[in-house]
Amino acid sequence: MRIFPIVGGHFTTWEKLMRFIHSYLIALLFCLTMSSVYAESFVSGDLVRKASPGFRVQVKNNQLLVSSVSKQSAAEKAGLVKGSQILDINGKAVTSAFDGKKLLRNLVGGSKLNLKVSRGNRTKTIKFVAEARPLEAIPGADSYYDVVNVADDARLRTIVSVPAGVKSKRPAIFFVQWVSCGSLEYRGRGVSDAVFSHLIVEAKRTLIRVERSSDGDSEGAECHELDYNTELEHYYQAFKQLRHHRLVDTKNIVIYGSSLGSTVAPLLAEKLMKEGIPVAGVMVQGGGGVTYLERMLAFERIYLERRPEVKPESIHNEIYNRTLFYTEYLIKGRMPDDIAKDSADMKVVRNSIRGLAASNQYGRPFAWHQQAAQHNFLKAWANVKAPVLVVFNEFDQFETAHGHKVIVDMVNRWRPGTATFVEGKNIGHSGYQFDTIEQAYAFEDAKPVPEKMNAVFTKWLPTTIVR
């Protein structure tokens, strides 16, 4: 179809110009209309749309600090700057940084926000309106927002996305999130968004995302309160409800676990299959099948080897002491501060383990990690009688090749030919490519390469279709 007509005939130059402008405006309106048609979001249910405050925060030493401020946001225009400590939110003193985070997360769109902040020796009050977060707009896709009610009175935001205009059931992918909290809504940036878009538009699958109780518009336990077993139960209950969605082919749902979601994925599949609920396949990337204790010790080993300030000869004793610490912490279920009282060595370890804060590890409660350590992941994989795809990235900053390969080796021993292993060359944990593994660990000169992952999924997914 020709959108722009050829300018000609017996018209003056001015008339030609005006006709061209008129045609251009019509074409622009057409394109805008088409883009809205092919990137629509629809909302059902009674969950309140949360605010987009225009800045991010981090917890450090029980202080709530502004880690970044969005350009041209109301927060920036009001004078909020990175590094500020938030002392008070709408008249409520921030005595606990996590309580402060909860207040910010539960702001409703359009709410007035009064922040008392300090930076250096100066304290001031910043006032602005926190606008509602825009709904996602995935080019070439429609997204349907809704809600599911699950255990512990949690209410979870669900987003079911399909190729634009699709109104019928399609093979689906149920996504299981990584350890860190944060909304799964598409914002058109980063590798994960590019992969989500590909799965919907190019692979032509229905993509099912379930926001944690701590994320997005969901209601329930905060990130630092939500433990592993509760999260698994939430996914399980959400899957059972969403498999009956009008855009989901009940017998053709693949579970996709990313990063530490790779440990949840086989447990979820096992739990569903025991009830006779079909799972068409399981694909994972960035998480292995070894025990959680082994995983954490390997993580520490990588950290010690690649951290420039650590001398190679010190690694022997470091690993020995960390093994003792993690045995007490993960296997015996003790609290890190209590373990630190055992000896001077344990105190040093407690203060040097990456991500181990005063009351959480990677922002998750200690119970999350202790419960993960009790699960038998290989047993779960043994019970996943469906095609399996395992993707390991060569420059993964946290996980090992062995942890991934053990899944494929064991599954193919039990069910020959049903598991596939793919290695992404020169790619790190989060789908970015690097020239060297040292650059990967420092995250220097990172190049996003979602097309690598997308190509793997495109080749493997058709093998999961149940006729």
C-alpha positions in Angstrom: 0.0 0.0 0.0 1.3 3.4 -0.9 0.9 5.9 2.0 2.5 9.0 0.5 0.9 10.0 -2.8 3.1 11.4 -5.6 2.8 15.2 -5.8 2.2 16.3 -9.4 -0.4 17.5 -11.8 -1.3 21.1 -12.5 -0.8 22.4 -9.0 1.3 25.3 -8.0 4.4 24.7 -5.9 2.6 26.0 -2.8 -0.4 23.7 -3.5 1.9 20.8 -4.0 3.6 21.6 -0.6 0.2 21.8 1.1 -0.9 18.6 -0.4 2.3 16.9 0.7 1.9 18.2 4.3 -1.7 17.1 4.3 -0.7 13.6 3.1 2.1 13.4 5.7 -0.3 14.3 8.5 -2.8 11.7 7.4 0.0 9.1 7.2 1.3 10.1 10.6 -2.2 9.7 12.1 -2.5 6.3 10.3 0.8 5.2 11.8 -0.1 6.4 15.3 -3.5 4.7 15.1 -1.9 1.4 13.9 0.8 1.5 16.6 -1.9 1.9 19.3 -3.9 -1.0 17.7 -0.8 -3.2 17.7 0.4 -2.3 21.2 -2.6 -2.2 23.5 -3.1 -3.0 27.1 -6.3 -4.0 28.8 -7.0 -4.0 32.5 -9.4 -6.2 34.5 -9.8 -6.7 38.2 -9.7 -4.2 41.1 -6.0 -3.9 41.8 -5.1 -0.2 42.2 -2.5 1.1 39.7 0.6 2.0 41.7 2.6 5.2 41.3 5.8 5.8 39.3 7.7 8.1 41.7 10.5 8.8 39.2 13.3 7.6 41.3 14.8 4.3 42.7 16.0 3.6 46.2 18.4 1.3 47.9 18.8 0.1 51.5 22.3 0.6 53.0 23.0 0.4 56.8 19.3 0.7 57.4 19.3 4.0 55.5 16.9 4.6 52.6 19.0 6.2 49.9 18.0 7.5 46.5 20.0 5.4 44.0 18.9 7.1 40.8 16.5 9.8 39.6 14.8 9.6 36.2 15.5 12.3 33.7 12.7 14.9 33.3 10.6 13.2 36.0 8.6 15.2 38.5 11.1 14.1 41.2 14.0 15.5 39.3 12.1 18.8 38.6 11.3 19.1 42.3 15.0 18.9 43.1 15.6 15.2 44.2 19.1 14.1 43.5 21.0 10.8 43.7 22.6 10.0 47.1 19.9 11.7 49.2 18.8 9.9 52.3 15.0 9.8 52.8 14.1 10.7 56.3 10.3 11.2 56.1 7.6 10.1 53.7 4.3 12.1 53.8 4.8 12.9 57.5 5.9 9.4 58.5 9.5 9.1 59.8 11.6 6.4 58.1 12.8 4.5 61.2 13.2 1.3 59.1 14.5 1.5 55.6 12.4 -1.5 54.5 9.2 0.1 55.9 10.2 3.2 53.9 10.5 1.2 50.7 7.0 -0.3 51.4 5.5 3.2 51.8 6.9 4.2 48.4 5.9 1.0 46.7 2.3 1.3 47.8 1.8 4.8 46.6 -1.2 5.1 44.4 -0.8 6.9 41.0 -1.6 10.6 41.3 -0.6 10.7 45.0 1.0 13.8 46.5 4.5 12.9 47.7 6.3 15.0 50.4 9.8 13.8 51.1 12.1 15.1 53.8 15.6 14.3 52.6 19.2 15.0 53.7 22.4 15.2 51.7 25.6 16.2 53.3 24.7 18.6 56.1 21.6 19.9 54.4 18.0 18.8 55.0 15.1 19.9 52.8 11.5 18.9 51.9 10.7 18.0 48.3 7.1 18.0 47.1 5.6 16.6 43.8 2.9 14.4 42.5 3.8 10.7 41.8 2.1 9.9 38.5 0.6 6.4 37.8 2.9 4.1 36.0 2.0 3.8 32.3 0.7 0.5 31.1 3.2 -1.5 29.0 3.1 -1.2 25.2 4.9 -4.1 23.5 5.1 -3.4 19.7 3.1 -6.0 17.9 1.4 -7.4 21.1 -1.7 -7.0 23.3 -1.3 -7.3 27.1 -4.1 -8.2 29.4 -3.8 -7.2 33.1 -5.7 -9.0 35.8 -5.3 -10.4 39.3 -5.2 -13.8 41.0 -5.8 -14.4 44.7 -3.3 -16.8 46.3 -2.1 -18.0 49.7 -1.4 -15.7 52.6 -4.1 -13.3 51.3 -1.7 -12.1 48.6 -3.2 -10.6 45.4 -0.9 -10.9 42.5 -0.9 -8.8 39.3 -0.9 -11.0 36.2 0.0 -9.9 32.7 -1.0 -12.2 29.8 0.4 -11.0 26.4 -0.3 -12.3 22.9 0.5 -11.3 19.3 -1.7 -8.3 18.4 -5.2 -9.1 17.5 -5.1 -12.7 18.7 -8.3 -13.7 20.4 -7.9 -17.5 20.6 -5.9 -20.0 22.7 -2.2 -20.3 21.9 0.7 -22.3 23.3 2.0 -20.4 26.3 5.1 -19.7 28.3 4.8 -19.3 32.1 7.7 -17.1 33.3 9.4 -17.6 36.7 11.5 -14.7 37.9 15.0 -14.3 39.2 15.9 -13.7 42.9 15.8 -9.9 42.9 12.5 -8.1 43.1 11.1 -5.7 40.6 8.2 -5.4 38.2 8.1 -7.6 35.0 6.3 -5.0 33.0 7.8 -4.3 29.5 9.5 -1.0 29.2 11.4 -1.5 26.0 14.9 -1.7 27.5 17.3 -4.4 28.5 17.7 -8.0 27.4 14.8 -9.5 29.3 12.3 -7.1 27.6 13.7 -8.0 24.2 13.3 -11.7 25.0 9.8 -11.2 26.2 8.9 -9.3 23.0 10.4 -12.1 20.9 8.5 -14.9 22.7 5.2 -13.1 22.0 5.6 -11.5 18.6 8.1 -13.8 16.8 7.6 -17.1 18.6 3.8 -16.4 18.6 3.3 -17.6 22.2 1.1 -16.4 24.9 3.5 -15.0 27.6 2.2 -15.3 31.2 3.9 -13.1 33.8 3.0 -13.1 37.5 4.2 -10.2 39.6 5.5 -11.2 43.1 3.5 -9.9 46.0 6.2 -7.3 46.5 6.1 -6.0 42.9 4.1 -3.9 40.6 0.4 -3.5 41.6 0.5 -6.8 43.6 -0.5 -6.8 47.3 1.2 -8.9 50.0 4.5 -9.6 51.6 7.4 -7.3 50.7 10.6 -8.6 49.0 12.5 -8.8 52.3 9.6 -10.8 53.9 8.8 -13.2 51.0 10.3 -16.7 51.5 11.1 -19.3 49.0 8.4 -21.8 49.8 5.7 -19.1 49.8 6.9 -17.8 46.5 6.8 -21.3 45.0 3.2 -21.8 46.3 2.2 -18.5 44.8 3.5 -19.6 41.4 1.8 -22.9 41.8 -1.6 -21.4 42.6 -1.3 -18.7 39.9 -0.4 -21.4 37.3 -3.4 -23.5 38.1 -5.7 -20.4 37.6 -4.1 -18.9 34.6 -3.9 -22.2 32.6 -7.6 -21.7 32.1 -7.2 -18.2 30.6 -9.1 -17.8 27.4 -5.8 -17.1 25.5 -3.9 -20.1 26.9 -3.8 -23.6 25.3 -4.1 -25.7 28.5 -2.0 -28.6 27.3 0.8 -26.5 25.8 2.4 -24.5 28.6 6.2 -24.3 28.9 7.7 -23.1 32.2 10.6 -20.7 31.7 12.9 -20.1 34.7 15.5 -17.3 34.6 18.5 -17.1 36.9 17.5 -18.4 40.3 14.0 -18.9 38.9 15.7 -21.9 37.3 15.6 -23.6 40.7 11.9 -22.8 41.1 10.9 -24.0 37.6 11.5 -27.8 38.1 9.9 -27.7 41.5 6.8 -26.0 40.1 6.7 -28.5 37.2 7.1 -31.4 39.5 4.3 -30.1 41.8 1.9 -29.6 38.9 2.7 -33.0 37.2 2.0 -34.8 40.4 -1.5 -33.5 40.2 -1.8 -34.6 36.6 -1.6 -31.0 35.3 0.3 -31.0 32.0 3.6 -29.1 31.5 4.7 -29.2 27.9 8.4 -28.4 28.7 10.8 -26.6 31.0 13.5 -24.2 29.8 16.0 -22.6 32.2 18.9 -20.2 31.9 21.3 -19.0 34.6 20.7 -21.6 37.3 21.8 -25.2 37.8 20.7 -28.5 39.3 23.3 -28.8 42.1 22.3 -28.3 45.7 21.8 -24.8 46.9 24.8 -25.2 49.2 27.0 -26.1 46.3 25.6 -23.2 44.3 26.4 -20.7 47.0 29.9 -22.1 47.6 30.6 -22.0 43.8 29.3 -18.4 43.8 31.8 -17.6 46.6 34.6 -19.3 44.7 34.0 -17.2 41.6 33.8 -14.1 43.7 37.1 -14.8 45.5 38.9 -15.7 42.2 37.8 -12.7 40.3 38.0 -10.1 43.0 41.2 -8.2 42.3 42.0 -7.4 46.0 42.1 -11.1 47.0 45.4 -12.9 46.8 45.2 -16.3 45.2 47.0 -18.0 48.1 44.3 -16.8 50.5 41.5 -18.6 48.7 42.2 -21.9 50.3 41.4 -20.7 53.8 38.6 -18.4 52.6 36.7 -21.3 51.0 37.2 -23.5 54.1 35.8 -20.8 56.4 32.9 -20.0 54.1 32.0 -23.7 53.8 31.8 -23.8 57.6 29.7 -20.6 57.7 27.3 -21.7 55.0 26.8 -25.1 56.6 25.6 -23.4 59.8 23.6 -20.9 57.8 21.9 -23.0 55.1 21.9 -26.5 56.5 21.5 -25.9 60.2 19.3 -22.9 59.7 21.2 -20.5 62.1 21.1 -16.7 61.7 24.3 -15.1 60.4 24.8 -12.8 63.4 24.7 -15.8 65.7 27.2 -17.7 63.6 29.5 -14.7 63.7 29.8 -15.1 67.5 31.3 -18.6 67.1 34.8 -17.3 66.3 36.9 -14.5 64.9 37.0 -16.3 61.5 33.2 -16.6 61.3 32.9 -12.9 62.1 35.2 -12.1 59.2 33.1 -14.3 56.9 29.8 -12.8 58.0 31.1 -9.3 57.1 32.6 -10.3 53.8 30.0 -12.5 52.1 28.7 -10.7 49.0 25.1 -9.6 49.4 24.7 -10.6 53.0 23.2 -7.6 54.8 21.9 -7.1 58.3 18.6 -8.9 57.8 18.6 -10.3 54.3 20.7 -11.7 51.5 20.3 -10.1 48.0 17.2 -8.3 49.5 15.5 -11.6 50.3 15.0 -12.9 53.9 17.5 -15.4 55.3 14.6 -18.0 55.3 14.4 -17.7 51.4 17.9 -19.1 51.1 17.6 -21.6 53.9 14.4 -23.0 52.4 16.0 -23.2 49.0 18.8 -25.3 50.5 16.3 -27.9 51.7 14.9 -28.6 48.2 16.2 -31.5 46.1 16.4 -30.0 42.6 17.7 -33.1 40.8 14.8 -35.1 42.3 12.4 -32.6 40.8 14.2 -32.8 37.4 13.8 -36.5 37.6 10.1 -36.1 37.8 9.8 -33.5 35.0 8.7 -35.8 32.2 8.8 -33.3 29.4 11.3 -31.7 27.0 14.0 -29.7 28.8 16.2 -26.9 27.6 19.2 -25.7 29.6 21.1 -22.5 28.6 24.4 -21.7 30.1 26.3 -18.5 29.3 30.1 -19.0 29.1 30.9 -15.8 31.0 28.3 -16.2 33.7 29.3 -14.2 36.7 27.6 -16.3 39.3 26.8 -19.8 38.0 28.9 -22.8 36.8 28.8 -24.9 33.6 28.7 -28.0 35.8 25.5 -26.9 37.6 23.8 -26.6 34.2 25.2 -29.7 32.6 24.3 -31.9 35.5 20.6 -31.3 34.7 21.0 -32.3 31.0 23.3 -35.3 31.8 20.9 -36.7 34.4 17.7 -36.0 32.5 19.1 -37.7 29.4 20.2 -40.7 31.5 16.7 -41.0 32.8 14.9 -40.1 29.5 17.4 -40.3 26.6 17.2 -37.4 24.1 14.8 -35.2 26.0 17.2 -32.6 27.4 19.1 -30.1 25.3 22.2 -28.1 26.5 23.2 -24.8 24.8 26.2 -22.6 25.7 26.2 -18.9 24.8 29.8 -17.9 23.9 31.3 -14.9 25.6 27.9 -14.0 27.2 27.3 -13.2 30.8 24.6 -14.1 33.2 22.1 -11.4 32.1 22.5 -11.8 28.3 25.3 -9.3 27.7 28.3 -10.1 25.6 31.9 -9.3 26.6 35.4 -9.7 25.1 36.9 -11.3 28.2 35.6 -13.0 31.4 37.4 -10.3 33.4 35.3 -7.6 31.7 32.2 -9.7 32.3 32.8 -9.8 36.0 33.4 -6.0 36.1 30.5 -5.5 33.7 32.7 -3.4 31.4 31.9 -2.8 27.7 28.7 -4.9 27.9 26.9 -5.5 24.6 23.2 -6.7 24.8 22.7 -9.7 22.6 19.1 -10.9 23.1 19.1 -12.3 19.6 21.4 -15.1 20.8 18.9 -16.3 23.3 16.0 -15.7 21.0 17.5 -17.9 18.3 17.9 -20.7 20.8 14.2 -20.4 21.9 13.0 -20.2 18.3 14.7 -23.5 17.5 13.7 -25.4 20.6 10.1 -24.3 21.4 8.4 -26.1 18.5 9.6 -29.4 19.9 7.4 -28.9 22.9 4.1 -28.7 21.1 1.6 -31.4 22.2 -0.7 -32.4 19.3 
